Amino acid sequence: MIAKTKFACVILAAGSSVRYGSPKQLAELGERSLIQMAIDEADKSQADYVLLVLGNSSSEILEKIKPGRAQVIFNKNFAVGISTSIKSGIANLPDDTVAAIIMVADQPFLSYKHLNLLIEKSKEFPGRIVALSFKGEPRNPVVIPIKFSKELEMLTGDEGAKILVRGKSDTVLIDIPDGRVFFDVDTKDSLLDLQRTSKN
């Protein structure tokens, strides 16, 4: 029996970016793309493993990123919804993984320090789901212990880990007072607003 003691970051970056109109993963803020920011922060974190789930425009994305220590996973069913990317990531976790941080690739203010907070809190409360939160409301990213993998496999369509988080009364929340951490880029207008704010 392999001891399950390791933590993984699973970066979900397979979406079609329908609202954005082009591969949102490659949208740039400053000198880096959104997906590169996510990879870099996961790379710097205490996570033992980093998995990057790609789908739409995967060839173009791979040409333009530096994956660092991330293992690239291809989700051929990405068009069905985010649930398929979560399942792809979980299915490819190393056998000694005890829990996985499920994170998205469009939160430019998410830092490796936030990921480390999640890992440390998960070690403090083993077996429980841990999520960052804003004013008591759970947000991405979240740590899902591997014991919940069967429940993740039951997700369908665009159902994300949030459903599982909300369904567990003993979920541990780490409140982050800076709401910018949870800003996600959905449209080109939202990116333009962010670029203007960053310059001020």
C-alpha atoms as an extended CHARMM CRD file, in Angstrom:
* protein
*
       200  EXT
         1         1  MET       CA              0.0000000000        0.0000000000        0.0000000000  PROA      1               0.0000000000
         2         2  ILE       CA              1.4630000000        3.3390000000       -1.1120000000  PROA      2               0.0000000000
         3         3  ALA       CA              1.2990000000        6.0380000000        1.5640000000  PROA      3               0.0000000000
         4         4  LYS       CA             -0.7520000000        8.9600000000        0.2930000000  PROA      4               0.0000000000
         5         5  THR       CA              1.0510000000       12.0660000000        1.5150000000  PROA      5               0.0000000000
         6         6  LYS       CA              1.6190000000       14.2410000000       -1.5570000000  PROA      6               0.0000000000
         7         7  PHE       CA             -0.2870000000       17.2960000000       -2.7740000000  PROA      7               0.0000000000
         8         8  ALA       CA             -0.9790000000       18.2130000000       -6.3820000000  PROA      8               0.0000000000
         9         9  CYS       CA             -2.0920000000       21.3530000000       -8.1880000000  PROA      9               0.0000000000
        10        10  VAL       CA             -4.4960000000       20.6350000000      -11.0350000000  PROA      10              0.0000000000
        11        11  ILE       CA             -4.7480000000       23.6430000000      -13.3610000000  PROA      11              0.0000000000
        12        12  LEU       CA             -7.9320000000       23.6240000000      -15.4370000000  PROA      12              0.0000000000
        13        13  ALA       CA             -7.1410000000       25.2990000000      -18.7630000000  PROA      13              0.0000000000
        14        14  ALA       CA             -9.0780000000       23.3080000000      -21.3580000000  PROA      14              0.0000000000
        15        15  GLY       CA            -12.0710000000       25.5950000000      -21.9090000000  PROA      15              0.0000000000
        16        16  SER       CA            -13.2860000000       27.0130000000      -25.2000000000  PROA      16              0.0000000000
        17        17  SER       CA            -13.3060000000       30.6540000000      -23.9690000000  PROA      17              0.0000000000
        18        18  VAL       CA            -16.6600000000       31.2280000000      -25.6800000000  PROA      18              0.0000000000
        19        19  ARG       CA            -17.3460000000       34.5300000000      -23.9080000000  PROA      19              0.0000000000
        20        20  TYR       CA            -13.7960000000       35.7520000000      -24.5250000000  PROA      20              0.0000000000
        21        21  GLY       CA            -13.8390000000       35.0230000000      -28.2670000000  PROA      21              0.0000000000
        22        22  SER       CA            -10.3050000000       33.5900000000      -28.5530000000  PROA      22              0.0000000000
        23        23  PRO       CA             -8.0900000000       31.3900000000      -26.3570000000  PROA      23              0.0000000000
        24        24  LYS       CA             -8.4160000000       33.2460000000      -23.0570000000  PROA      24              0.0000000000
        25        25  GLN       CA             -5.5650000000       31.1910000000      -21.6240000000  PROA      25              0.0000000000
        26        26  LEU       CA             -3.1290000000       33.1540000000      -23.8040000000  PROA      26              0.0000000000
        27        27  ALA       CA             -4.5070000000       36.6080000000      -22.9440000000  PROA      27              0.0000000000
        28        28  GLU       CA             -1.6550000000       38.7120000000      -21.5990000000  PROA      28              0.0000000000
        29        29  LEU       CA             -1.4310000000       40.8910000000      -18.5470000000  PROA      29              0.0000000000
        30        30  GLY       CA              1.9040000000       42.6210000000      -18.3380000000  PROA      30              0.0000000000
        31        31  GLU       CA              4.5410000000       40.3530000000      -19.8640000000  PROA      31              0.0000000000
        32        32  ARG       CA              2.8630000000       37.0030000000      -19.1860000000  PROA      32              0.0000000000
        33        33  SER       CA             -0.2470000000       35.1690000000      -20.3230000000  PROA      33              0.0000000000
        34        34  LEU       CA             -2.9300000000       34.1760000000      -17.8270000000  PROA      34              0.0000000000
        35        35  ILE       CA             -2.0640000000       30.5150000000      -18.1810000000  PROA      35              0.0000000000
        36        36  GLN       CA              1.6510000000       31.1830000000      -17.6840000000  PROA      36              0.0000000000
        37        37  MET       CA              0.8520000000       33.0620000000      -14.4800000000  PROA      37              0.0000000000
        38        38  ALA       CA             -1.1150000000       30.0700000000      -13.1900000000  PROA      38              0.0000000000
        39        39  ILE       CA              1.6710000000       27.6500000000      -14.1200000000  PROA      39              0.0000000000
        40        40  ASP       CA              4.3580000000       29.8210000000      -12.5300000000  PROA      40              0.0000000000
        41        41  GLU       CA              2.4740000000       30.1850000000       -9.2390000000  PROA      41              0.0000000000
        42        42  ALA       CA              1.7160000000       26.4630000000       -9.0350000000  PROA      42              0.0000000000
        43        43  ASP       CA              5.3550000000       25.7720000000       -9.8870000000  PROA      43              0.0000000000
        44        44  LYS       CA              6.5500000000       27.9490000000       -6.9690000000  PROA      44              0.0000000000
        45        45  SER       CA              4.0960000000       26.4430000000       -4.4910000000  PROA      45              0.0000000000
        46        46  GLN       CA              4.6980000000       23.6400000000       -1.9990000000  PROA      46              0.0000000000
        47        47  ALA       CA              2.6640000000       21.2510000000       -4.1580000000  PROA      47              0.0000000000
        48        48  ASP       CA              4.5410000000       18.0640000000       -4.9340000000  PROA      48              0.0000000000
        49        49  TYR       CA              2.9690000000       17.7360000000       -8.3780000000  PROA      49              0.0000000000
        50        50  VAL       CA              1.5330000000       20.1150000000      -10.9660000000  PROA      50              0.0000000000
        51        51  LEU       CA             -0.8930000000       18.9050000000      -13.6320000000  PROA      51              0.0000000000
        52        52  LEU       CA             -2.0140000000       21.1570000000      -16.4890000000  PROA      52              0.0000000000
        53        53  VAL       CA             -5.2440000000       20.1120000000      -18.1990000000  PROA      53              0.0000000000
        54        54  LEU       CA             -5.5020000000       21.3910000000      -21.7790000000  PROA      54              0.0000000000
        55        55  GLY       CA             -8.1550000000       20.9030000000      -24.4380000000  PROA      55              0.0000000000
        56        56  ASN       CA             -9.2260000000       23.7040000000      -26.7600000000  PROA      56              0.0000000000
        57        57  SER       CA             -6.3290000000       25.2500000000      -28.7680000000  PROA      57              0.0000000000
        58        58  SER       CA             -3.8940000000       22.9460000000      -26.9350000000  PROA      58              0.0000000000
        59        59  SER       CA             -1.2820000000       22.9800000000      -29.7200000000  PROA      59              0.0000000000
        60        60  GLU       CA             -1.2230000000       26.7840000000      -29.8650000000  PROA      60              0.0000000000
        61        61  ILE       CA             -1.0400000000       27.0260000000      -26.0760000000  PROA      61              0.0000000000
        62        62  LEU       CA              1.8090000000       24.5030000000      -25.8280000000  PROA      62              0.0000000000
        63        63  GLU       CA              3.8270000000       26.5040000000      -28.3560000000  PROA      63              0.0000000000
        64        64  LYS       CA              3.5760000000       29.6500000000      -26.2360000000  PROA      64              0.0000000000
        65        65  ILE       CA              4.0550000000       28.4570000000      -22.6470000000  PROA      65              0.0000000000
        66        66  LYS       CA              6.8430000000       27.2480000000      -20.4350000000  PROA      66              0.0000000000
        67        67  PRO       CA              5.2610000000       24.3190000000      -18.5670000000  PROA      67              0.0000000000
        68        68  GLY       CA              7.9320000000       24.1530000000      -15.8730000000  PROA      68              0.0000000000
        69        69  ARG       CA              7.3650000000       21.0010000000      -13.8390000000  PROA      69              0.0000000000
        70        70  ALA       CA              3.7590000000       20.6570000000      -14.9580000000  PROA      70              0.0000000000
        71        71  GLN       CA              2.6250000000       17.3830000000      -16.4690000000  PROA      71              0.0000000000
        72        72  VAL       CA              0.3700000000       18.1870000000      -19.4260000000  PROA      72              0.0000000000
        73        73  ILE       CA             -2.9200000000       16.2880000000      -19.6350000000  PROA      73              0.0000000000
        74        74  PHE       CA             -5.1110000000       16.4470000000      -22.7440000000  PROA      74              0.0000000000
        75        75  ASN       CA             -8.8690000000       16.4370000000      -22.2040000000  PROA      75              0.0000000000
        76        76  LYS       CA            -10.4540000000       15.4300000000      -25.4850000000  PROA      76              0.0000000000
        77        77  ASN       CA            -13.9360000000       15.9250000000      -24.0260000000  PROA      77              0.0000000000
        78        78  PHE       CA            -13.3710000000       19.5700000000      -23.0120000000  PROA      78              0.0000000000
        79        79  ALA       CA            -16.4050000000       20.7750000000      -25.0070000000  PROA      79              0.0000000000
        80        80  VAL       CA            -18.7220000000       18.8830000000      -22.6290000000  PROA      80              0.0000000000
        81        81  GLY       CA            -17.7670000000       21.1730000000      -19.7440000000  PROA      81              0.0000000000
        82        82  ILE       CA            -15.3860000000       21.7800000000      -16.8570000000  PROA      82              0.0000000000
        83        83  SER       CA            -16.3810000000       18.5450000000      -15.1200000000  PROA      83              0.0000000000
        84        84  THR       CA            -14.4480000000       16.5870000000      -17.7660000000  PROA      84              0.0000000000
        85        85  SER       CA            -11.2820000000       18.5580000000      -17.0340000000  PROA      85              0.0000000000
        86        86  ILE       CA            -11.5850000000       17.8860000000      -13.3050000000  PROA      86              0.0000000000
        87        87  LYS       CA            -12.0270000000       14.1810000000      -14.0250000000  PROA      87              0.0000000000
        88        88  SER       CA             -9.0260000000       14.1850000000      -16.3930000000  PROA      88              0.0000000000
        89        89  GLY       CA             -6.8370000000       15.7800000000      -13.7500000000  PROA      89              0.0000000000
        90        90  ILE       CA             -7.9560000000       13.4620000000      -10.9450000000  PROA      90              0.0000000000
        91        91  ALA       CA             -7.5370000000       10.3710000000      -13.1490000000  PROA      91              0.0000000000
        92        92  ASN       CA             -3.9000000000       11.2620000000      -13.7890000000  PROA      92              0.0000000000
        93        93  LEU       CA             -2.8210000000       11.9990000000      -10.2160000000  PROA      93              0.0000000000
        94        94  PRO       CA              0.1510000000        9.9690000000       -8.9580000000  PROA      94              0.0000000000
        95        95  ASP       CA             -0.8110000000        7.1250000000       -6.6210000000  PROA      95              0.0000000000
        96        96  ASP       CA              0.6920000000        8.7920000000       -3.5500000000  PROA      96              0.0000000000
        97        97  THR       CA             -1.4830000000       11.9210000000       -3.8650000000  PROA      97              0.0000000000
        98        98  VAL       CA             -3.5610000000       12.6420000000       -0.7610000000  PROA      98              0.0000000000
        99        99  ALA       CA             -5.3220000000       15.7700000000       -2.0540000000  PROA      99              0.0000000000
       100       100  ALA       CA             -5.4920000000       18.0050000000       -5.1120000000  PROA      100             0.0000000000
       101       101  ILE       CA             -5.8310000000       21.7650000000       -5.4020000000  PROA      101             0.0000000000
       102       102  ILE       CA             -8.3320000000       22.4000000000       -8.1850000000  PROA      102             0.0000000000
       103       103  MET       CA             -7.4740000000       25.7850000000       -9.6880000000  PROA      103             0.0000000000
       104       104  VAL       CA             -8.3920000000       27.7020000000      -12.8250000000  PROA      104             0.0000000000
       105       105  ALA       CA             -6.0920000000       29.4830000000      -15.2360000000  PROA      105             0.0000000000
       106       106  ASP       CA             -7.7140000000       32.9210000000      -15.3090000000  PROA      106             0.0000000000
       107       107  GLN       CA             -7.1410000000       34.3410000000      -11.8130000000  PROA      107             0.0000000000
       108       108  PRO       CA             -4.1230000000       36.6280000000      -12.3570000000  PROA      108             0.0000000000
       109       109  PHE       CA             -3.9100000000       37.7620000000       -8.7260000000  PROA      109             0.0000000000
       110       110  LEU       CA             -3.7710000000       34.2500000000       -7.2810000000  PROA      110             0.0000000000
       111       111  SER       CA             -0.3310000000       33.6790000000       -5.7510000000  PROA      111             0.0000000000
       112       112  TYR       CA              1.6710000000       30.6300000000       -4.7620000000  PROA      112             0.0000000000
       113       113  LYS       CA              1.2800000000       31.9410000000       -1.2130000000  PROA      113             0.0000000000
       114       114  HSD       CA             -2.4690000000       31.3120000000       -1.4370000000  PROA      114             0.0000000000
       115       115  LEU       CA             -1.8000000000       27.7900000000       -2.6960000000  PROA      115             0.0000000000
       116       116  ASN       CA              0.5780000000       27.1950000000        0.2110000000  PROA      116             0.0000000000
       117       117  LEU       CA             -2.1060000000       28.3920000000        2.6280000000  PROA      117             0.0000000000
       118       118  LEU       CA             -4.4470000000       25.7670000000        1.2230000000  PROA      118             0.0000000000
       119       119  ILE       CA             -1.8650000000       23.0070000000        1.5610000000  PROA      119             0.0000000000
       120       120  GLU       CA             -0.9530000000       23.9720000000        5.1180000000  PROA      120             0.0000000000
       121       121  LYS       CA             -4.6080000000       24.1460000000        6.1730000000  PROA      121             0.0000000000
       122       122  SER       CA             -5.3090000000       20.8000000000        4.5110000000  PROA      122             0.0000000000
       123       123  LYS       CA             -2.5040000000       19.2210000000        6.5260000000  PROA      123             0.0000000000
       124       124  GLU       CA             -4.0510000000       20.7460000000        9.6390000000  PROA      124             0.0000000000
       125       125  PHE       CA             -7.4800000000       19.2970000000        8.7590000000  PROA      125             0.0000000000
       126       126  PRO       CA             -6.6970000000       16.0370000000        6.9280000000  PROA      126             0.0000000000
       127       127  GLY       CA             -9.5290000000       14.5270000000        4.9430000000  PROA      127             0.0000000000
       128       128  ARG       CA            -11.5670000000       17.7290000000        4.7880000000  PROA      128             0.0000000000
       129       129  ILE       CA            -12.2080000000       19.9610000000        1.8000000000  PROA      129             0.0000000000
       130       130  VAL       CA            -10.4620000000       23.3280000000        2.1100000000  PROA      130             0.0000000000
       131       131  ALA       CA            -11.3270000000       26.4100000000        0.0730000000  PROA      131             0.0000000000
       132       132  LEU       CA            -10.3230000000       30.0310000000       -0.1280000000  PROA      132             0.0000000000
       133       133  SER       CA            -13.2450000000       32.3260000000        0.5840000000  PROA      133             0.0000000000
       134       134  PHE       CA            -14.2940000000       35.9560000000        0.3410000000  PROA      134             0.0000000000
       135       135  LYS       CA            -16.6260000000       37.2600000000        3.0430000000  PROA      135             0.0000000000
       136       136  GLY       CA            -17.4810000000       33.6910000000        4.0050000000  PROA      136             0.0000000000
       137       137  GLU       CA            -18.3180000000       32.6310000000        0.4400000000  PROA      137             0.0000000000
       138       138  PRO       CA            -16.1880000000       29.7100000000       -0.8820000000  PROA      138             0.0000000000
       139       139  ARG       CA            -14.2770000000       30.4970000000       -4.0630000000  PROA      139             0.0000000000
       140       140  ASN       CA            -11.6230000000       28.9220000000       -6.2770000000  PROA      140             0.0000000000
       141       141  PRO       CA             -9.2170000000       27.3320000000       -5.6990000000  PROA      141             0.0000000000
       142       142  VAL       CA            -10.1770000000       24.4330000000       -3.4500000000  PROA      142             0.0000000000
       143       143  VAL       CA             -8.3620000000       21.4130000000       -2.0200000000  PROA      143             0.0000000000
       144       144  ILE       CA            -10.2020000000       18.1490000000       -2.5860000000  PROA      144             0.0000000000
       145       145  PRO       CA             -8.9160000000       15.0940000000       -0.6800000000  PROA      145             0.0000000000
       146       146  ILE       CA             -8.5350000000       12.0740000000       -2.9400000000  PROA      146             0.0000000000
       147       147  LYS       CA            -11.1700000000       10.2020000000       -0.9040000000  PROA      147             0.0000000000
       148       148  PHE       CA            -13.7730000000       12.3380000000       -2.7200000000  PROA      148             0.0000000000
       149       149  SER       CA            -12.6270000000       11.2210000000       -6.1810000000  PROA      149             0.0000000000
       150       150  LYS       CA            -15.7260000000        9.0590000000       -6.6620000000  PROA      150             0.0000000000
       151       151  GLU       CA            -17.9340000000       12.0880000000       -6.0620000000  PROA      151             0.0000000000
       152       152  LEU       CA            -15.8840000000       14.1350000000       -8.5300000000  PROA      152             0.0000000000
       153       153  GLU       CA            -16.3800000000       11.3990000000      -11.1130000000  PROA      153             0.0000000000
       154       154  MET       CA            -20.1400000000       11.9500000000      -10.8130000000  PROA      154             0.0000000000
       155       155  LEU       CA            -19.9130000000       15.5970000000      -11.9240000000  PROA      155             0.0000000000
       156       156  THR       CA            -21.4590000000       16.3440000000      -15.2960000000  PROA      156             0.0000000000
       157       157  GLY       CA            -21.3300000000       19.1490000000      -17.8560000000  PROA      157             0.0000000000
       158       158  ASP       CA            -20.2320000000       22.4740000000      -16.4270000000  PROA      158             0.0000000000
       159       159  GLU       CA            -20.5270000000       21.3270000000      -12.8250000000  PROA      159             0.0000000000
       160       160  GLY       CA            -17.3450000000       22.2500000000      -10.9820000000  PROA      160             0.0000000000
       161       161  ALA       CA            -15.9060000000       21.3610000000       -7.6040000000  PROA      161             0.0000000000
       162       162  LYS       CA            -18.0020000000       24.1600000000       -6.0630000000  PROA      162             0.0000000000
       163       163  ILE       CA            -20.9840000000       21.8030000000       -5.8940000000  PROA      163             0.0000000000
       164       164  LEU       CA            -18.9880000000       19.3870000000       -3.7800000000  PROA      164             0.0000000000
       165       165  VAL       CA            -17.6440000000       22.2180000000       -1.6060000000  PROA      165             0.0000000000
       166       166  ARG       CA            -21.1130000000       23.5890000000       -0.8850000000  PROA      166             0.0000000000
       167       167  GLY       CA            -22.4100000000       20.1200000000       -0.1470000000  PROA      167             0.0000000000
       168       168  LYS       CA            -20.0020000000       19.4580000000        2.7270000000  PROA      168             0.0000000000
       169       169  SER       CA            -20.8790000000       21.1500000000        6.0100000000  PROA      169             0.0000000000
       170       170  ASP       CA            -17.3870000000       20.5980000000        7.3910000000  PROA      170             0.0000000000
       171       171  THR       CA            -15.5800000000       22.4090000000        4.5510000000  PROA      171             0.0000000000
       172       172  VAL       CA            -12.7460000000       24.5210000000        5.9600000000  PROA      172             0.0000000000
       173       173  LEU       CA            -12.6610000000       28.0960000000        4.6440000000  PROA      173             0.0000000000
       174       174  ILE       CA             -9.6630000000       30.4150000000        4.5200000000  PROA      174             0.0000000000
       175       175  ASP       CA            -11.0200000000       33.9370000000        4.2570000000  PROA      175             0.0000000000
       176       176  ILE       CA             -9.0030000000       36.2360000000        2.0020000000  PROA      176             0.0000000000
       177       177  PRO       CA             -9.8780000000       39.9190000000        2.5380000000  PROA      177             0.0000000000
       178       178  ASP       CA             -8.4710000000       41.0550000000       -0.8190000000  PROA      178             0.0000000000
       179       179  GLY       CA            -11.2670000000       40.3940000000       -3.3030000000  PROA      179             0.0000000000
       180       180  ARG       CA             -8.9270000000       40.9160000000       -6.2550000000  PROA      180             0.0000000000
       181       181  VAL       CA             -7.5180000000       37.4310000000       -5.6460000000  PROA      181             0.0000000000
       182       182  PHE       CA            -10.7850000000       36.0290000000       -6.9900000000  PROA      182             0.0000000000
       183       183  PHE       CA            -11.0190000000       38.2090000000      -10.0750000000  PROA      183             0.0000000000
       184       184  ASP       CA            -11.2790000000       36.0220000000      -13.1430000000  PROA      184             0.0000000000
       185       185  VAL       CA            -11.0450000000       37.1640000000      -16.7320000000  PROA      185             0.0000000000
       186       186  ASP       CA            -14.1830000000       36.2510000000      -18.7000000000  PROA      186             0.0000000000
       187       187  THR       CA            -14.2880000000       38.8150000000      -21.4990000000  PROA      187             0.0000000000
       188       188  LYS       CA            -11.8740000000       41.0550000000      -23.3840000000  PROA      188             0.0000000000
       189       189  ASP       CA            -13.5130000000       44.0690000000      -21.7570000000  PROA      189             0.0000000000
       190       190  SER       CA            -12.7560000000       42.6760000000      -18.2950000000  PROA      190             0.0000000000
       191       191  LEU       CA             -9.1170000000       42.2040000000      -19.3160000000  PROA      191             0.0000000000
       192       192  LEU       CA             -8.9420000000       45.7810000000      -20.6470000000  PROA      192             0.0000000000
       193       193  ASP       CA            -10.3550000000       47.0850000000      -17.3580000000  PROA      193             0.0000000000
       194       194  LEU       CA             -7.7450000000       45.0560000000      -15.5100000000  PROA      194             0.0000000000
       195       195  GLN       CA             -4.9320000000       46.3600000000      -17.7050000000  PROA      195             0.0000000000
       196       196  ARG       CA             -6.0260000000       49.9520000000      -17.0650000000  PROA      196             0.0000000000
       197       197  THR       CA             -6.2310000000       49.3400000000      -13.3170000000  PROA      197             0.0000000000
       198       198  SER       CA             -2.7730000000       47.7510000000      -13.2760000000  PROA      198             0.0000000000
       199       199  LYS       CA             -1.2440000000       50.8300000000      -14.9160000000  PROA      199             0.0000000000
       200       200  ASN       CA             -2.7160000000       53.2250000000      -12.3540000000  PROA      200             0.0000000000
